[in-house]
Amino acid sequence: MTHIAWFVCWTSALLLVHVFVGYPLIVWLQARLRPRPVARQAILPRVSIVVAVHDGERYLRAKLVNLRQLDYPSELVEIVLVCDGCRDGTVGMARRSTDPRLTVIEHPERRGKAECLNDAVAASTGDVLLFTDIRQRLSPVALRELVANLGDPTVGAVGGELHMENVRTGFAQGVDFYWRYEKTIRHAESLSGSTIGVSGALYAMRRSLFRPLPPGTVLDDVLVPMRVAAQGKRVVFEPRAMAWDQPSQVPEDERRRKIRTLAGNFQLMQLAPWLLAPWSNPLWFRFVSHKVLRLLAPWLIVALTISSGLLVTRHPMYALAFGGLVGGLLLVGVARLRPPLGRLLPLRIAVAFFYLNLFAAQALLAFARNRRLHLW
């Protein structure tokens, strides 16, 4: 029994260290020691802006104004808006727009984002596709900065940087801290080769590399870039192309969105099993380290807690590990009982880490039970 606990403890600990520290350090060192700069060029291809929306009336007017403010020649831009079973005033508002570049496609029944994106791309004509969501505000230079990266013939897709604004609560600050950590990893991945995902709020790609998404796909912002990489092109990160979004202020607001996204990772491996094969996926190590092991993290934490607890009398190291894990859980409890204390850096990091891993555990159950994840 002791040998099993020892094996579980060390295996769990090493994998957790690799996921949260080792892998980020590896890609950071690769970016520093063997950087792969992008040969940006000031090109101006024709661009199709693709937006899929379900009941987005409250965001649509601001979004269309925002797209008109992009610093890019108007005559080289078209906008394709696909309304997915909208029951509010989205369709009527869109059809009243006077922007001649706007094409509105309406589907009376909800089918999910993936099929909307497929229809929008089929109806578009641009050499470059810009994907953006209805909710986020884009910087005026976002499109121009993204397209400049496609001036490098080795680059097939490029993602922008998502910023959080109106960060009020300790939980929101913790989520913002985690998102900054995530962007640091993506930046290092990009500088050393390719990222394994982009932000669905803002990314662009060569039209020639797009392949229709399987119906029901949740994470187009992972499957699309992974397909681009499989075709031999790089996927890079452009921090000068910015989008702004509002974070969830409390865990209850974040739960549904995060569980759906994390469950989408399980679905992704079901839809595209080649991602798990090192001979088929050129970014296999990065995908497993950044995505697959992240999904296993909550179960590894449970395994580490139990095994270190069984070994607590064997060595001070196990007692320290067990005490640290229990102490982290107590910090979460303190932050929940005393919200003002939740703004302290250690507590807000502990709370964000706890809930993001809790949501990851719940995501597996959600994927097993819910086959309608694609309906937003």
Backbone hydrogen bonds in HBPLUS format (Angstrom, degrees):
<---DONOR---> <-ACCEPTOR-->    atom                        ^
c    i                          cat <-CA-CA->   ^        H-A-AA   ^      H-
h    n   atom  resd res      DA  || num        DHA   H-A  angle D-A-AA Bond
n    s   type  num  typ     dist DA aas  dist angle  dist       angle   num
A0005-ALA N   A0001-MET O   2.99 MM   4  6.26 164.2  2.01 151.5 155.7     1
A0006-TRP N   A0002-THR O   2.85 MM   4  6.06 154.6  1.91 147.5 155.0     2
A0007-PHE N   A0003-HIS O   2.96 MM   4  6.17 161.1  1.99 146.9 151.4     3
A0008-VAL N   A0004-ILE O   2.90 MM   4  6.13 169.4  1.91 157.5 160.1     4
A0009-CYS N   A0005-ALA O   2.86 MM   4  5.90 159.9  1.90 146.5 152.8     5
A0010-TRP N   A0006-TRP O   3.03 MM   4  6.19 174.3  2.04 153.7 154.9     6
A0011-THR N   A0007-PHE O   2.93 MM   4  5.95 161.0  1.97 149.5 155.7     7
A0012-SER N   A0008-VAL O   2.95 MM   4  5.90 165.3  1.97 146.1 150.9     8
A0013-ALA N   A0009-CYS O   2.94 MM   4  6.06 161.2  1.98 146.6 152.7     9
A0014-LEU N   A0010-TRP O   2.93 MM   4  5.98 166.2  1.95 147.7 151.4    10
A0015-LEU N   A0011-THR O   3.04 MM   4  6.17 163.0  2.07 149.7 154.4    11
A0016-LEU N   A0012-SER O   2.96 MM   4  6.10 159.7  2.00 149.7 155.5    12
A0017-VAL N   A0013-ALA O   2.91 MM   4  6.11 159.5  1.96 150.2 156.1    13
A0018-HIS N   A0014-LEU O   2.92 MM   4  6.10 155.0  1.98 143.9 151.2    14
A0019-VAL N   A0015-LEU O   2.92 MM   4  6.15 160.4  1.96 149.6 154.4    15
A0020-PHE N   A0016-LEU O   3.08 MM   4  6.23 176.5  2.08 156.7 156.7    16
A0021-VAL N   A0017-VAL O   2.85 MM   4  5.34 145.7  1.97 140.6 148.9    17
A0022-GLY N   A0017-VAL O   2.71 MM   5  5.89 168.8  1.72 142.0 146.1    18
A0023-TYR N   A0018-HIS O   2.62 MM   5  5.37 169.3  1.63 149.9 148.8    19
A0025-LEU N   A0021-VAL O   2.99 MM   4  6.09 153.7  2.06 148.7 156.7    20
A0026-ILE N   A0022-GLY O   2.87 MM   4  6.13 151.8  1.95 151.3 159.8    21
A0027-VAL N   A0023-TYR O   3.06 MM   4  6.37 168.2  2.08 166.0 165.1    22
A0028-TRP N   A0024-PRO O   2.99 MM   4  6.07 148.0  2.10 140.2 149.9    23
A0029-LEU N   A0025-LEU O   2.91 MM   4  6.11 159.1  1.96 149.4 154.2    24
A0030-GLN N   A0026-ILE O   2.96 MM   4  6.23 156.4  2.01 148.6 155.7    25
A0031-ALA N   A0027-VAL O   2.93 MM   4  6.08 153.5  2.00 141.7 148.5    26
A0032-ARG N   A0028-TRP O   2.99 MM   4  6.28 144.1  2.12 142.7 152.5    27
A0033-LEU N   A0029-LEU O   2.78 MM   4  5.85 168.9  1.79 157.9 161.0    28
A0034-ARG N   A0030-GLN O   2.79 MM   4  5.26 152.6  1.86 135.3 144.3    29
A0036-ARG N   A0191-LEU O   2.75 MM 155  5.63 162.8  1.78 170.4 170.3    30
A0040-ARG N   A0038-VAL O   3.01 MM   2  5.64 128.0  2.28 106.0  90.9    31
A0041-GLN N   A0148-ALA O   3.03 MM 107  4.99 158.5  2.08 133.9 136.0    32
A0043-ILE N   A0041-GLN O   2.91 MM   2  5.65 130.4  2.16 107.7  92.6    33
A0127-ASP N   A0046-ARG O   2.89 MM  81  5.54 128.8  2.15 128.3 139.2    34
A0128-VAL N   A0046-ARG O   3.15 MM  82  6.43 152.3  2.23 155.5 161.5    35
A0047-VAL N   A0076-LEU O   2.79 MM  29  6.15 167.2  1.80 171.7 171.4    36
A0078-GLU N   A0047-VAL O   2.99 MM  31  6.46 150.0  2.08 158.0 166.7    37
A0048-SER N   A0128-VAL O   2.86 MM  80  6.25 165.1  1.89 168.1 172.1    38
A0130-LEU N   A0048-SER O   2.88 MM  82  6.07 169.5  1.89 151.0 152.0    39
A0049-ILE N   A0078-GLU O   2.75 MM  29  6.08 173.7  1.75 163.5 162.8    40
A0080-VAL N   A0049-ILE O   2.80 MM  31  6.11 169.7  1.81 171.1 172.9    41
A0050-VAL N   A0130-LEU O   2.75 MM  80  5.97 168.0  1.76 162.2 165.8    42
A0132-THR N   A0050-VAL O   3.23 MM  82  6.46 160.8  2.27 175.5 171.8    43
A0051-VAL N   A0080-VAL O   3.01 MM  29  6.30 162.3  2.04 165.0 163.7    44
A0082-VAL N   A0051-VAL O   2.88 MM  31  6.33 163.3  1.91 161.0 166.7    45
A0053-VAL N   A0082-VAL O   2.93 MM  29  6.24 157.8  1.98 171.9 171.7    46
A0084-ASP N   A0053-VAL O   2.81 MM  31  5.96 172.7  1.81 163.9 166.4    47
A0059-TYR N   A0056-GLY O   2.99 MM   3  5.47 152.9  2.06 115.6 124.0    48
A0060-LEU N   A0056-GLY O   3.02 MM   4  5.96 137.9  2.20 155.2 167.8    49
A0063-LYS N   A0059-TYR O   3.00 MM   4  6.14 152.9  2.08 153.1 161.9    50
A0064-LEU N   A0060-LEU O   2.93 MM   4  6.18 164.1  1.95 164.4 166.3    51
A0065-VAL N   A0061-ARG O   3.09 MM   4  6.32 160.8  2.13 150.7 156.1    52
A0066-ASN N   A0062-ALA O   2.88 MM   4  6.04 156.6  1.94 144.2 151.3    53
A0067-LEU N   A0063-LYS O   2.90 MM   4  6.19 154.6  1.96 151.5 157.8    54
A0068-ARG N   A0064-LEU O   3.08 MM   4  6.30 146.6  2.19 141.7 150.3    55
A0069-GLN N   A0065-VAL O   3.21 MM   4  6.48 127.7  2.50 138.7 152.0    56
A0069-GLN N   A0066-ASN O   3.09 MM   3  5.18 138.4  2.27  97.3 109.3    57
A0070-LEU N   A0067-LEU O   3.35 MM   3  5.46 167.8  2.36 105.4 108.6    58
A0072-TYR N   A0070-LEU O   2.89 MM   2  5.65 126.9  2.18 110.1  94.1    59
A0071-ASP N   A0140-PRO O   2.70 MM  69  5.30 175.9  1.70 141.8 142.7    60
A0076-LEU N   A0073-PRO O   3.00 MM   3  5.55 160.7  2.04 117.3 123.6    61
A0077-VAL N   A0074-SER O   3.19 MM   3  5.45 161.2  2.23 116.5 116.5    62
A0079-ILE N   A0101-ARG O   2.93 MM  22  5.75 178.0  1.93 137.8 138.1    63
A0103-THR N   A0079-ILE O   2.79 MM  24  6.14 157.2  1.84 163.7 171.6    64
A0081-LEU N   A0103-THR O   2.85 MM  22  6.14 169.7  1.86 174.5 176.8    65
A0105-ILE N   A0081-LEU O   2.81 MM  24  6.15 165.5  1.84 164.4 166.9    66
A0083-CYS N   A0105-ILE O   2.78 MM  22  6.17 165.0  1.80 169.9 174.5    67
A0107-HIS N   A0083-CYS O   2.95 MM  24  6.06 157.3  2.00 165.7 170.1    68
A0085-GLY N   A0107-HIS O   2.75 MM  22  5.54 147.7  1.85 155.1 163.1    69
A0093-MET N   A0089-GLY O   3.02 MM   4  6.08 166.3  2.04 157.6 161.7    70
A0094-ALA N   A0090-THR O   2.93 MM   4  6.10 159.5  1.97 152.1 158.1    71
A0095-ARG N   A0091-VAL O   2.93 MM   4  6.16 159.4  1.97 154.4 159.8    72
A0096-ARG N   A0092-GLY O   3.12 MM   4  6.29 132.3  2.36 139.5 151.3    73
A0096-ARG N   A0093-MET O   3.25 MM   3  5.23 135.1  2.47  93.9 106.0    74
A0097-SER N   A0094-ALA O   3.12 MM   3  5.37 159.6  2.16 106.9 113.2    75
A0102-LEU N   A0099-ASP O   3.17 MM   3  5.75 170.1  2.18 120.6 123.6    76
A0116-CYS N   A0113-LYS O   3.04 MM   3  5.07 118.1  2.44  97.1 113.3    77
A0117-LEU N   A0113-LYS O   2.88 MM   4  6.18 156.8  1.93 159.4 165.9    78
A0118-ASN N   A0114-ALA O   3.01 MM   4  6.32 157.3  2.06 149.1 155.4    79
A0119-ASP N   A0115-GLU O   3.06 MM   4  6.26 159.4  2.10 143.3 147.9    80
A0120-ALA N   A0116-CYS O   2.90 MM   4  6.14 159.7  1.94 151.0 157.1    81
A0121-VAL N   A0117-LEU O   2.93 MM   4  6.10 165.7  1.95 155.3 158.3    82
A0122-ALA N   A0118-ASN O   3.03 MM   4  6.21 160.0  2.07 146.3 152.2    83
A0123-ALA N   A0119-ASP O   3.02 MM   4  6.22 139.0  2.19 142.4 153.0    84
A0123-ALA N   A0120-ALA O   3.18 MM   3  5.14 127.0  2.47  93.0 106.6    85
A0124-SER N   A0121-VAL O   3.13 MM   3  5.08 152.6  2.21 100.8 109.2    86
A0207-ARG N   A0127-ASP O   2.95 MM  80  5.33 170.9  1.96 144.2 141.5    87
A0129-LEU N   A0205-MET O   2.95 MM  76  5.44 165.7  1.97 158.1 162.3    88
A0205-MET N   A0129-LEU O   2.97 MM  76  5.44 143.6  2.11 144.3 155.5    89
A0131-PHE N   A0203-TYR O   2.75 MM  72  5.38 165.2  1.77 177.4 174.1    90
A0203-TYR N   A0131-PHE O   3.06 MM  72  5.38 153.1  2.14 148.3 154.3    91
A0137-ARG N   A0244-TRP O   3.29 MM 107  5.28 151.5  2.38 141.1 144.9    92
A0244-TRP N   A0137-ARG O   2.84 MM 107  5.28 147.2  1.95 144.7 155.7    93
A0139-SER N   A0242-MET O   2.86 MM 103  5.37 153.7  1.93 157.3 153.9    94
A0142-ALA N   A0139-SER O   2.99 MM   3  5.19 164.8  2.02 116.3 120.8    95
A0145-GLU N   A0141-VAL O   2.94 MM   4  6.06 162.0  1.98 163.1 168.4    96
A0146-LEU N   A0142-ALA O   3.01 MM   4  6.22 158.9  2.06 152.2 157.8    97
A0147-VAL N   A0143-LEU O   2.99 MM   4  6.14 173.0  2.00 157.5 159.3    98
A0148-ALA N   A0144-ARG O   3.10 MM   4  6.20 148.4  2.20 141.8 149.7    99
A0149-ASN N   A0146-LEU O   3.11 MM   3  5.65 136.5  2.31 110.1 120.2   100
A0150-LEU N   A0147-VAL O   2.89 MM   3  5.14 129.8  2.15 103.9 117.9   101
A0151-GLY N   A0148-ALA O   3.10 MM   3  5.29 155.7  2.16 102.5 109.7   102
A0152-ASP N   A0149-ASN O   3.17 MM   3  5.85 167.2  2.19 115.0 119.0   103
A0155-VAL N   A0152-ASP O   3.02 MM   3  5.62 165.7  2.04 123.2 127.8   104
A0234-ARG N   A0154-THR O   2.74 MM  80  5.98 173.3  1.74 156.0 158.3   105
A0156-GLY N   A0234-ARG O   2.83 MM  78  5.55 168.7  1.84 147.5 150.9   106
A0206-ARG N   A0156-GLY O   3.07 MM  50  5.77 152.7  2.15 163.0 164.2   107
A0157-ALA N   A0234-ARG O   3.33 MM  77  6.77 155.5  2.40 153.3 156.3   108
A0236-VAL N   A0157-ALA O   3.06 MM  79  6.54 156.5  2.11 148.4 147.8   109
A0158-VAL N   A0204-ALA O   2.84 MM  46  5.43 159.2  1.89 155.6 158.7   110
A0204-ALA N   A0158-VAL O   2.89 MM  46  5.43 163.6  1.92 157.9 161.6   111
A0159-GLY N   A0236-VAL O   2.89 MM  77  6.38 159.1  1.93 157.1 160.3   112
A0238-GLU N   A0159-GLY O   2.82 MM  79  6.01 167.5  1.83 175.1 179.3   113
A0160-GLY N   A0202-LEU O   2.95 MM  42  5.40 170.5  1.96 152.3 149.2   114
A0161-GLU N   A0241-ALA O   2.71 MM  80  6.04 161.9  1.74 166.3 171.0   115
A0243-ALA N   A0161-GLU O   2.88 MM  82  6.20 148.7  1.98 157.7 158.1   116
A0163-HIS N   A0243-ALA O   2.76 MM  80  6.08 166.9  1.78 160.5 164.2   117
A0245-ASP N   A0163-HIS O   2.92 MM  82  6.27 152.6  1.99 164.2 173.2   118
A0165-GLU N   A0245-ASP O   2.98 MM  80  6.20 154.4  2.05 166.6 173.7   119
A0173-GLN N   A0169-THR O   2.95 MM   4  6.25 153.1  2.02 147.7 155.5   120
A0174-GLY N   A0170-GLY O   2.95 MM   4  6.20 146.3  2.07 141.7 150.9   121
A0174-GLY N   A0171-PHE O   3.07 MM   3  5.00 117.0  2.49  92.2 107.9   122
A0175-VAL N   A0171-PHE O   2.91 MM   4  6.27 157.1  1.96 153.6 159.5   123
A0176-ASP N   A0172-ALA O   2.87 MM   4  6.07 155.9  1.92 146.1 153.2   124
A0177-PHE N   A0173-GLN O   2.88 MM   4  6.09 149.6  1.97 141.0 149.3   125
A0178-TYR N   A0174-GLY O   2.96 MM   4  6.28 159.5  2.00 149.0 153.9   126
A0179-TRP N   A0175-VAL O   2.89 MM   4  6.14 155.1  1.95 148.5 155.6   127
A0180-ARG N   A0176-ASP O   2.95 MM   4  6.20 150.1  2.04 146.4 153.9   128
A0181-TYR N   A0177-PHE O   3.04 MM   4  6.33 154.7  2.11 147.7 154.7   129
A0182-GLU N   A0178-TYR O   2.88 MM   4  6.19 153.6  1.95 147.9 155.5   130
A0183-LYS N   A0179-TRP O   2.91 MM   4  6.15 155.5  1.97 145.9 152.1   131
A0184-THR N   A0180-ARG O   3.01 MM   4  6.23 147.2  2.12 143.8 152.4   132
A0185-ILE N   A0181-TYR O   3.24 MM   4  6.60 150.8  2.33 144.4 151.0   133
A0186-ARG N   A0182-GLU O   3.04 MM   4  6.39 162.2  2.08 150.7 155.6   134
A0187-HIS N   A0183-LYS O   2.86 MM   4  6.02 156.6  1.92 147.8 154.1   135
A0188-ALA N   A0184-THR O   3.09 MM   4  6.32 157.6  2.14 143.4 148.8   136
A0189-GLU N   A0185-ILE O   2.86 MM   4  6.14 157.9  1.90 154.0 160.9   137
A0190-SER N   A0186-ARG O   2.89 MM   4  6.10 158.2  1.94 148.6 154.2   138
A0191-LEU N   A0187-HIS O   2.94 MM   4  6.18 162.8  1.97 150.8 155.2   139
A0192-SER N   A0188-ALA O   3.09 MM   4  6.18 136.7  2.29 141.5 151.6   140
A0193-GLY N   A0190-SER O   3.23 MM   3  5.15 162.3  2.27 101.9 107.2   141
A0195-THR N   A0235-VAL O   2.86 MM  40  5.61 154.9  1.92 144.1 151.5   142
A0198-VAL N   A0221-ASP O   3.00 MM  23  5.40 158.7  2.05 153.7 160.4   143
A0202-LEU N   A0199-SER O   3.05 MM   3  5.81 160.5  2.09 121.8 126.2   144
A0209-LEU N   A0206-ARG O   3.08 MM   3  5.62 157.7  2.13 114.4 120.9   145
A0210-PHE N   A0207-ARG O   3.11 MM   3  5.47 160.4  2.15 112.6 118.6   146
A0217-THR N   A0214-PRO O   3.12 MM   3  5.78 152.7  2.20 148.3 146.3   147
A0222-VAL N   A0219-LEU O   3.18 MM   3  5.48 164.7  2.20 108.6 112.2   148
A0223-LEU N   A0219-LEU O   3.05 MM   4  6.31 178.7  2.05 161.2 160.8   149
A0224-VAL N   A0220-ASP O   2.97 MM   4  5.52 159.3  2.01 136.9 143.7   150
A0226-MET N   A0222-VAL O   3.06 MM   4  6.15 156.9  2.11 149.3 156.5   151
A0227-ARG N   A0223-LEU O   2.94 MM   4  6.10 150.2  2.03 149.4 157.1   152
A0228-VAL N   A0224-VAL O   3.00 MM   4  6.31 150.5  2.09 148.9 157.8   153
A0229-ALA N   A0225-PRO O   2.96 MM   4  6.24 159.6  2.00 150.3 154.5   154
A0230-ALA N   A0226-MET O   3.00 MM   4  6.18 149.0  2.09 139.0 147.8   155
A0231-GLN N   A0227-ARG O   3.15 MM   4  6.41 125.2  2.46 136.0 148.8   156
A0231-GLN N   A0228-VAL O   3.05 MM   3  5.20 141.2  2.21  99.4 110.9   157
A0233-LYS N   A0228-VAL O   3.35 MM   5  5.84 163.7  2.38 145.1 142.1   158
A0232-GLY N   A0229-ALA O   2.93 MM   3  5.19 156.8  1.98 113.0 115.5   159
A0241-ALA N   A0238-GLU O   3.20 MM   3  5.76 163.4  2.23 115.7 120.8   160
A0253-ASP N   A0250-VAL O   3.08 MM   3  5.66 135.0  2.29 115.1 125.5   161
A0254-GLU N   A0251-PRO O   3.09 MM   3  5.10 121.4  2.45  96.0 111.1   162
A0255-ARG N   A0251-PRO O   2.92 MM   4  5.95 140.5  2.08 152.9 163.4   163
A0258-LYS N   A0254-GLU O   2.93 MM   4  5.95 169.9  1.94 166.3 169.7   164
A0259-ILE N   A0255-ARG O   2.90 MM   4  5.94 167.0  1.92 157.7 161.5   165
A0260-ARG N   A0256-ARG O   3.10 MM   4  6.19 161.6  2.14 146.6 151.7   166
A0261-THR N   A0257-ARG O   3.06 MM   4  6.30 158.1  2.11 145.5 151.6   167
A0262-LEU N   A0258-LYS O   2.86 MM   4  6.05 169.3  1.87 156.9 159.7   168
A0263-ALA N   A0259-ILE O   2.80 MM   4  5.85 158.3  1.85 148.3 155.1   169
A0264-GLY N   A0260-ARG O   2.96 MM   4  6.10 134.0  2.18 134.3 146.7   170
A0264-GLY N   A0261-THR O   3.05 MM   3  4.95 124.2  2.38  90.5 105.6   171
A0265-ASN N   A0262-LEU O   3.01 MM   3  5.30 141.9  2.16 102.4 112.9   172
A0266-PHE N   A0263-ALA O   3.12 MM   3  5.28 121.3  2.48  99.2 112.8   173
A0267-GLN N   A0263-ALA O   3.05 MM   4  6.43 159.8  2.09 149.2 155.2   174
A0268-LEU N   A0264-GLY O   2.82 MM   4  5.97 145.7  1.94 138.5 148.2   175
A0269-MET N   A0265-ASN O   3.25 MM   4  6.55 152.3  2.33 144.2 148.7   176
A0270-GLN N   A0266-PHE O   3.23 MM   4  6.56 139.2  2.41 139.9 151.1   177
A0270-GLN N   A0267-GLN O   2.99 MM   3  5.00 125.9  2.29  95.4 110.5   178
A0271-LEU N   A0267-GLN O   2.81 MM   4  6.13 156.9  1.87 157.3 163.8   179
A0272-ALA N   A0268-LEU O   2.82 MM   4  5.84 154.5  1.88 149.1 156.3   180
A0275-LEU N   A0272-ALA O   3.03 MM   3  5.97 170.7  2.04 127.9 130.7   181
A0276-LEU N   A0273-PRO O   3.04 MM   3  5.74 159.7  2.08 119.7 124.8   182
A0277-ALA N   A0274-TRP O   3.12 MM   3  5.20 164.2  2.14 107.7 112.3   183
A0280-SER N   A0277-ALA O   3.01 MM   3  5.38 155.3  2.07 113.2 121.0   184
A0281-ASN N   A0277-ALA O   2.95 MM   4  5.99 156.2  2.01 165.4 173.2   185
A0284-TRP N   A0281-ASN O   3.08 MM   3  5.05 139.5  2.25 122.7 117.4   186
A0287-PHE N   A0283-LEU O   2.81 MM   4  5.98 161.0  1.84 161.2 167.8   187
A0288-VAL N   A0284-TRP O   2.90 MM   4  6.07 170.1  1.91 162.0 163.5   188
A0289-SER N   A0285-PHE O   2.97 MM   4  6.00 163.0  2.00 145.0 150.6   189
A0290-HIS N   A0286-ARG O   2.82 MM   4  5.70 160.6  1.85 146.5 152.5   190
A0291-LYS N   A0287-PHE O   2.86 MM   4  5.45 154.4  1.93 139.2 146.8   191
A0292-VAL N   A0287-PHE O   3.31 MM   5  6.75 155.4  2.38 141.7 148.7   192
A0293-LEU N   A0288-VAL O   2.91 MM   5  6.04 166.5  1.93 170.2 168.8   193
A0295-LEU N   A0291-LYS O   3.19 MM   4  6.52 145.9  2.32 146.6 154.7   194
A0295-LEU N   A0292-VAL O   3.06 MM   3  5.31 125.1  2.37 100.4 113.7   195
A0296-LEU N   A0292-VAL O   3.27 MM   4  6.68 137.5  2.46 138.4 150.1   196
A0297-ALA N   A0293-LEU O   3.01 MM   4  6.10 119.9  2.38 137.3 152.1   197
A0297-ALA N   A0294-ARG O   3.21 MM   3  5.05 144.1  2.35  93.4 103.7   198
A0299-TRP N   A0296-LEU O   3.04 MM   3  5.53 121.7  2.39 114.7 128.7   199
A0300-LEU N   A0296-LEU O   2.96 MM   4  6.19 149.7  2.05 153.4 162.4   200
A0301-ILE N   A0297-ALA O   2.88 MM   4  6.12 151.6  1.96 155.0 162.5   201
A0302-VAL N   A0298-PRO O   3.10 MM   4  6.36 156.4  2.16 141.4 147.1   202
A0303-ALA N   A0299-TRP O   2.96 MM   4  6.14 161.2  1.99 142.7 148.2   203
A0304-LEU N   A0300-LEU O   2.83 MM   4  6.00 154.5  1.90 145.5 152.5   204
A0305-THR N   A0301-ILE O   2.92 MM   4  6.10 156.4  1.97 148.0 154.2   205
A0306-ILE N   A0302-VAL O   3.02 MM   4  6.26 169.4  2.03 156.8 158.5   206
A0307-SER N   A0303-ALA O   2.97 MM   4  6.01 168.4  1.98 149.4 153.2   207
A0308-SER N   A0304-LEU O   2.91 MM   4  5.80 160.7  1.95 143.3 149.4   208
A0309-GLY N   A0305-THR O   3.01 MM   4  6.01 144.4  2.14 136.8 146.8   209
A0310-LEU N   A0306-ILE O   3.02 MM   4  6.34 145.6  2.14 144.8 153.7   210
A0311-LEU N   A0307-SER O   3.13 MM   4  6.35 133.7  2.35 136.6 148.8   211
A0312-VAL N   A0309-GLY O   3.43 MM   3  5.03 167.2  2.45  97.8 100.6   212
A0314-ARG N   A0311-LEU O   2.85 MM   3  5.26 159.9  1.89 119.7 126.6   213
A0318-TYR N   A0315-HIS O   3.08 MM   3  5.65 131.3  2.32 114.0 124.1   214
A0319-ALA N   A0315-HIS O   3.38 MM   4  6.78 158.2  2.43 148.2 154.4   215
A0320-LEU N   A0316-PRO O   2.82 MM   4  6.05 152.2  1.89 149.3 156.9   216
A0321-ALA N   A0317-MET O   3.00 MM   4  6.27 156.2  2.06 143.4 149.5   217
A0322-PHE N   A0318-TYR O   2.90 MM   4  6.08 169.9  1.91 152.6 155.4   218
A0323-GLY N   A0319-ALA O   2.82 MM   4  5.89 160.6  1.86 145.3 151.7   219
A0324-GLY N   A0320-LEU O   2.85 MM   4  5.95 151.8  1.93 143.6 151.5   220
A0325-LEU N   A0321-ALA O   3.05 MM   4  6.30 158.4  2.10 150.5 155.3   221
A0326-VAL N   A0322-PHE O   3.01 MM   4  6.23 168.2  2.02 154.2 157.4   222
A0327-GLY N   A0323-GLY O   2.76 MM   4  5.80 154.2  1.83 143.4 152.0   223
A0328-GLY N   A0324-GLY O   2.91 MM   4  6.08 149.9  2.00 142.0 149.4   224
A0329-LEU N   A0325-LEU O   3.17 MM   4  6.47 151.3  2.25 142.7 149.8   225
A0330-LEU N   A0326-VAL O   2.97 MM   4  6.31 149.3  2.07 147.1 156.0   226
A0331-LEU N   A0327-GLY O   2.96 MM   4  6.28 146.9  2.08 145.8 154.7   227
A0332-VAL N   A0328-GLY O   3.20 MM   4  6.54 149.5  2.30 141.9 149.0   228
A0333-GLY N   A0329-LEU O   3.12 MM   4  6.49 154.8  2.19 144.1 150.7   229
A0334-VAL N   A0330-LEU O   2.90 MM   4  6.22 156.9  1.95 151.8 157.7   230
A0335-ALA N   A0331-LEU O   2.95 MM   4  6.18 161.5  1.98 149.8 154.4   231
A0336-ARG N   A0332-VAL O   3.02 MM   4  6.25 148.5  2.12 147.0 155.4   232
A0337-LEU N   A0333-GLY O   2.96 MM   4  6.16 154.4  2.03 149.2 156.1   233
A0338-ARG N   A0334-VAL O   2.79 MM   4  5.80 151.4  1.87 152.4 160.2   234
A0341-LEU N   A0338-ARG O   2.87 MM   3  5.65 136.7  2.06 126.7 137.1   235
A0342-GLY N   A0339-PRO O   2.85 MM   3  4.99 139.6  2.01 104.3 117.2   236
A0343-ARG N   A0340-PRO O   3.38 MM   3  6.00 170.3  2.39 112.5 115.0   237
A0344-LEU N   A0341-LEU O   3.02 MM   3  5.71 164.2  2.05 120.0 124.9   238
A0347-LEU N   A0344-LEU O   3.05 MM   3  5.46 116.2  2.48 109.5 124.8   239
A0348-ARG N   A0344-LEU O   2.92 MM   4  6.12 166.2  1.94 165.8 170.5   240
A0349-ILE N   A0345-LEU O   3.05 MM   4  6.12 155.5  2.11 153.7 159.6   241
A0350-ALA N   A0346-PRO O   3.02 MM   4  6.12 158.4  2.06 140.1 146.7   242
A0351-VAL N   A0347-LEU O   2.86 MM   4  6.03 159.9  1.90 151.8 157.0   243
A0352-ALA N   A0348-ARG O   3.06 MM   4  6.09 165.6  2.09 138.6 142.8   244
A0353-PHE N   A0349-ILE O   2.88 MM   4  6.00 164.3  1.91 151.6 156.6   245
A0354-PHE N   A0350-ALA O   2.89 MM   4  5.99 159.3  1.93 145.6 151.7   246
A0355-TYR N   A0351-VAL O   2.96 MM   4  6.17 174.2  1.97 157.7 158.6   247
A0356-LEU N   A0352-ALA O   2.94 MM   4  5.96 162.9  1.97 150.1 155.5   248
A0357-ASN N   A0353-PHE O   3.15 MM   4  6.18 152.9  2.22 142.1 148.7   249
A0358-LEU N   A0354-PHE O   2.84 MM   4  6.05 149.0  1.94 145.6 155.7   250
A0359-PHE N   A0355-TYR O   2.78 MM   4  5.96 160.6  1.82 151.6 156.0   251
A0360-ALA N   A0356-LEU O   3.08 MM   4  6.21 143.3  2.22 130.0 139.9   252
A0361-ALA N   A0357-ASN O   3.03 MM   4  6.32 151.4  2.11 145.1 151.3   253
A0362-GLN N   A0358-LEU O   2.98 MM   4  6.28 159.2  2.03 149.2 155.2   254
A0363-ALA N   A0359-PHE O   2.78 MM   4  5.91 134.4  1.98 140.4 153.3   255
A0366-ALA N   A0362-GLN O   2.87 MM   4  6.18 153.3  1.94 149.0 157.8   256
A0367-PHE N   A0363-ALA O   2.85 MM   4  6.04 156.5  1.91 150.0 155.3   257
A0368-ALA N   A0364-LEU O   3.07 MM   4  6.27 155.4  2.14 142.4 149.0   258
A0369-ARG N   A0365-LEU O   3.03 MM   4  6.20 143.1  2.17 143.6 152.9   259
A0370-ASN N   A0366-ALA O   2.78 MM   4  5.58 157.9  1.83 151.4 157.4   260
A0375-LEU N   A0372-ARG O   3.22 MM   3  5.83 164.9  2.24 116.0 120.3   261
